[in-house]
């Protein structure tokens, strides 16, 4: 039986006597390893300048984050009783939380209900951080983002292209604007060797769909303007429910997107997207050799 993914929430209590904790990070345990994400994190570095005003002592917070990150990196947590637990066991989280002290704690250990694969870990980490820590993104948006990214991971796994060298995730492209100014546009998937052959962007179906849809349409307009790709080499990826597909907001967002790029509905055109990825990404050498 597969062990469910579990997580802890990192909390800061500015005034212990008032017991009003504020979330500043998450630590996720899965059968494939442990990941984490914290406020102010860039890679493995922590920028204390990005801490919110409610942080009493930024240096102490950084020390705690680095302490937890170090345990994750070493794949080993040491309890106050000096007994060690590796990250192969979900008890790794329990041991980490035993180090709680004063203003900085790990708590709210919870299970992830969704079935996940190894490829879903980055999306799940981002999702948990969004709903539990970031205040600018609502739970509906974060869940929709996780669901469509999880489906894309399933598709890439089905076509055996998950770790293909010509497939890049969350890749940026530089587009020149007027007066020598450049803009940096982020795309969820980049297919190509050196220069993009295909560009894809996911569009979660949320209450902000029109705002996000306009932004994605502008991105594709710009990369086509500078002839980075042709119209047929880009696509917005959506995965609406039947109810969402009938909503006026969805129809309007898709109509705008369709003026600048293709829209691939993964709930009805999954096979089409699979065939397109298979054509765009050559099979790995070892697979061709076996054939």
N, C-alpha and C positions, 0 to 999 in steps of 0.2 A: 504494500500500500504506500502511495506517495505521501511524504510528509508535507503539510501545508507550509507555505511561506508565512513568516511572522515578522513583526517589527516592534521597535521601541520608539518612543518620542523623546527627544532631548528637550528639557524644559529649564528655563531660567526663572528663579523666583527673586525678583528685585528686593522685596521686603519679606523675609521669612515669616515675620509675625502676622502679616496680612494674608499670606498663603494665596497669592494671585499669580500662578505660573504663566509664563509666556513660552510658546513653542518656538524653538530655533533650529531644529534639525530632526532627521529620522535615521534610524539604523535598521536595515532590512536583512533578515536572514532567509536564505533559500537553500535547498539541497545542493545547489551549485556554488554557493559561496555567499559572502556578506558584502553588502554595499551600504553607502551612507551618503547623505547630503545635508549641508548646513548653510545657514545664512552666511553670506560673505565668501563662500567657497568658489575657488577657481582652480580646477584640477585638484591637487592635493594641498594647495596653499589656501590660507585664510586671510582675507583682507578686512582687518578690523574697522576700516573706515566705512564699510558697508553695514556695520551693525546698527540696529535701530536705537533710538534715543533711550529706550527703557533698559538697555544693558548697563548695569551698574559698573562693572569692571571688565572692559574688553579684553585685557591681557589674560585675566583668569579664564574667561570664556575660551579664548584661543588655546590655552593650556589644556582645558578639558577636551576640546575638539581634537587636538593633536594626540592626546592620550588615547581616545577612542579609536582614532584613525590608525594609530600605531598597533593597537591590538588587532584590528581588522587586517592590517598589512601582514602581521606576523601569524595570522590565522590561529591565535591563541590568546585566551583571556585568563587572568590569574585572579582568583577569589581572595578576599581578605584572610582566609584560612590557608592561603598559599597552595591551594589545589588548582590545577590547570585544566581547562576545557578547550578543546579545539573547535574550530568553526564547522566541523562536520556534524556537530550536535546542536539542536536548537537551544540547549541549555547555555550555549555561548552568550545568548542575550541575558539570561538570568544572572550569569556571573558578572557581565559588564554592569548590570544595574546594581549589583552589590557594592560597587565603588561610589555610590551616590554620596554627596556631601553638601550640606548647606544649601547654597543658592543654585546649584547645578545638579540636576538629576536626570535619570532615564526612567521612564514609567509608561503606563498605559500599554503594556504588552498585549498585542492583538494578532489575530490570524487574518490572512488574506483569503477571502471566499473564492475568488476566481481561480480556475485552473491555469497555471502558467507554465511556460517552458523557459529554458535558459535564455533564449533570445528576448524574452519579455522583460528581463530584469531591469535594463535601463529605463524602459517605459514605465514600469511599475514604480521604480525609485522616484522618477519625476512626478508621477501621479500622486504618490503619497506625500511628497514634499509640497506639491501644489495645494492639496486639500487640507493638510495639517499645519503648514507653516506659512506659505505665501497668502497674503490677504487680498491680493488683487485678482485672484482667479476663483470662481465659485466651484462648488463640488460637481455640478453638472458638466461644466466645461472640462474639468480635469478628467472625469470619468469617460466622457466622449473621446477625449484625446487618447486615453489609454486604450479604449476598445478598438479604435481604428488602427492604432500602431500595432496592437497585438495581432490583429487580422493580417496586416502587412507582413509581420514576422512569420506568420503561419504560411503565407503564400511563398515567401522567399525560401522557407524551409522545404516546402513541397517541391520546389524546382531546384533544390540543392544549390542555391546561390547565396545563402546567408552570409558567408564570409568571402565572397568573390572579390578579387583584387580590383575589378573594374566597377564595383559598387561601393559608394561612399554614402554615409548617413550624416545628416545635419551638416552639409557642405555649403560653404559660402562662395558666391561669385561676385566679382568686382565689375560694376557697370559704370562707365564714364557718363557724367552729366555735363551741364554747361559750366563754363568758366574754369575748366580744369578740376572740377570737383568729381570725386568718385563716390558711388554708393555701394554698400555691401549688402547683398541680398542672400538670405539663408533659405536653402531648400532641404526638404526632408530626405530626398534620395537623388543622388547624382550617378548616372551611368555613363561611363566613358573611361578612356585611357589618356590622361593629360588634359583634354578638354571635354566638356560634357557632350554626350551623345543623346542622352535623355535627361529630363529634369521632372521631378514629381513633387507635389506638395499636398499634404493631407489637409482636409477641411473638416474639423469636428462640427457636428450639427448641434449648435447651442443657440441660446438667445442672442448671441453676438454674431450670428452667421453672416449677416449682411455686412457688418463692419470688417470682419475677417475676410469675407469673400472679395470685397473691393480691394483689400490689401494684396491678396494673392493674384487677382486679375492684373493689378499694376505691376507686380513682380514679373509675370510672364510677358506683359507688354514691353517691359524694359529689356529683357534678355533677347526678345525677338527684334527689338529696335536696333540693337548693336550686332544682330546676326550671330548671336552665340548659339542659338538653336532655331529651328523652324517651328511653326505652330504645331505641326503634327508630332513633334518630338518632345512636347511638354504635356502635362496633364495634372489636373486637380483630382485628388482621390477622395471620394465621399462614401459613406456607409449609413444611409438613413433608414429609419424604420418606415413601415407603410404610412403611419400617421404623420411622420415628419415630411415624407415625400409629398403629401397632399397640402402641406401648410403653405400659405402665401409667402412667408419669409424665405422658406427654402426655394420655392420657385423663382422668386426675385433674385436671390443670390446666385442660383445656377444660371439664370438668364444673363446676368452680368458677367459671370465667369466665362460663359460660352462665347462671348464676344472676343475673348483674348486667348483662350486655350481650350483644349478638350476637357471634358469632365467624365471620369470613369467611376461608375457606381459599383463598388465592390460587392454589394448585396445582390446585384443582378448580373454583373459582368465580370465576375471573379475569373472565370476561365479565359476570357479575352485578355485580362491583365496578365495572367500566368503566361499565355502564349507570347505576349509582347515582351515580357521579361526574358523568356527563354530565347527569343530571337536576338535581343539586345545584348545579352550576356553569354559569351561562349562558354561551353562546358569546361570544367577544370581539366587539365591535361591528363590526370590520372583516370578520370572518368572516360575520356575519349579513348585512352589506351585499352581500357577494359572492354569497350565496345568493339 
